[in-house]
Amino acid sequence: MKSDPFADELERLGPPTADDWHHPRHEPIGANGTTGTGGYGSWGEPDLSLLGTGRRPAPAFPLHLLGPWAGWCERKARSASAPPDYVAVALLASLGATIANVRWPQAGAAWAEPPVLWCAEVGPPSSSKSPSMDAAFTLVRFAEDRMAYGFEEVQQEYATLKQACDARVEAWKIEVKTAVKNGDADVPPMPDNAREPPAPVRPRIRVADATVEALGALAAGLPRGLLLVRDELAGWLGAFDKYGGGGSDRAFAVESYGGRSYVVDRMKNPEPLHIRHLSIGVLGGVQPDKLEMILNGPDDGLASRLLWAWPDTKPEFTLARGVQDDGPMQSAFARLTDLAQGIDEFGQPEPVKLRLTSEAEDRLEAFARDMVDRCHEASGLLAGTLGKARGHALRLSAVLEHLWWCGGGPSVAEPREISPDAVTAAADLLNAYFLPMAERVFGDASIPVVERRGMLLARHLRQNRIGEFNARDVRRQVGGMLRDAADMEAACKQLLEANLIQQRFARAGERKGRKAQNYEVHPEVIADRPFAETPIRRKMGTPVPVVSLAPIAPKTELLAPKAQTAQGVRYFRTRGLELGTEWEARHERSE
């Protein structure tokens, strides 16, 4: 699919402030070196919607819902010269994957989902998406190192045990040969202690650029869950079935969202991989011109599973000064790795189900009913997103509950239930941010290309306060989507129909030939009005209502000590872990 550079062109032009209109850098570039004749004649009613970007305004991320992590997100965003949205969304996705198969929220009698989140951060290459995600990954790396402490000893024990099993197998083979040679009726069976144990897998949370077969092997060996990180999500989707998967790669991706059991058949090994709970979170970046590759894919609900972040970015850079001590927050995040999985009746790892309180279930039920009503009034991708919203609310409630808990300090007992505050905060986060952000993403991708060209031309005229112009001259100056004469002609036609320009065709002198394509511009196009006051396009579908944010109780009330749940079996031994004690000492000194 040919990429659409519309968003990049708008980013390059940028929304100037009101003071920029009179800056000396704005040279006259009209048809005759002027900025317009001033004789506009009779104009119809202008359609100013073409002066906007075609997107809904970006909602502000409600950082206060993150509780003790709000300040950390702000600091990291300033250090990366990025909006806090990117840092906050990366933090939510990382935490969800860390407890993916460790704690599942449960509402009602049987509705439970893994807290994994699929998050897409949209922005041009210069929007600091990667540095923002790196802030969350520093937490993940520390947690991974903590989980893997002592793993070298585990590997040594496995190597010793494997050699012992190999020796027992060789001894058993000799016994079998002897029995067969002597004609014995009873051939000795292979002893149980001769069976090779499964090889240990180094504990980890984050994976990148892995094939479906590799992801399946990691998910089978690391039952706690995983986070798949991609710099470009469009590349991840484009690689589906690249090697002849016949649709199985995309099906694997969809299944990894639900946490159900899954079997991976491998070509190199006759034994299939059995994954008890396939739970893989996804976090990655998307360039605006690659959105259509995701949104126009098969209608299997994959795009509806994504939580989008597309904040307004400013072309600025601020160097972080001073020393930032991330040790306390790294240790706080690493507390999540102390949460042990449960075990089923067969001794296999199983997520511990955390029930919603009765009041929390009432709030989730009210939110779900509201989503059902909105879903019936919507269509397309937005309808699918609204249909997934109740599941997102359940997942986010568990993520926020554990985010507040791990940031509250080592003395706070782990959650044993999902509180009403967590459900309210999850609903507020969806209503105030993720659902309006989905409309922003879907609306931009749905604008026809011909209308985008008209919007690009209108914005260029306004940016440079052009009152009169020649189509060929402007086409050469703008380039991009308006580089071809046919594209420029189509853009002018859009503005003519919107009463934003008028034809002023004339020949130079008495010579015969084609008339010069000169146009005059409506005064409203170049009026001194900030871009924020231009109307939003009307062809956007039903807007998503935004409810007022429910206040969160004080941290001391939210994170009241609760009875600690029983710890399950730890699958990798960790010796000498003194990080928690170190955190407590540092925390006491800071107080």
ABEGO torsion letter per residue (X at the ends): XBBBAAAAAAAAAEBBBAAAAABAABBBABAAGBAEAGBAEBBBBBBAAAABAGBBBBBBBBAAAAEAAAAAAAAAAAAAGBBAAAAAAAAAAAAAAAAAAABBBBBEAABBBBABBBBBBBEBAAAGAAAAAAAAAAAAAAAAAAAABGAAAAAAAAAAAAAAAAAAAAAAAAAAAAAAAAGBABBBBBBAAABBBBBBBBBBABBBGBBAAAAAAAAAABAAEBBBBBABAAAAAAABGAAGAGGAAAAAAAAAAAGBBBBBBBAABABBBBBABBBBBBBBBBBAAAAAAAAABBBAGAAAABBBBBBBBBBBBBBBBEBBBAAAAAAAAAAAAABBBBBBAAGBBBBBBBBBBAAAAAAAAAAAAAAAAAAAABBEAAAAAAAAAAAAAAAAAAAAAAAAAAAAEAABBBBABBBAAAAAAAAAAAAAAAAAAAAAAAAAAABBAAAAAAAAAAAAAAAAGBABBBAAAAAAAAEEAAABAAAAAAAAAAAAAAGABBBBBBBBEABBEBBBBBBBBBAAAABBBBAAABBBBABAEBBBBBBBBBBBBBAAAAABBBBBBBBBBBABBBBGBAAAAAAAAAAAAAX
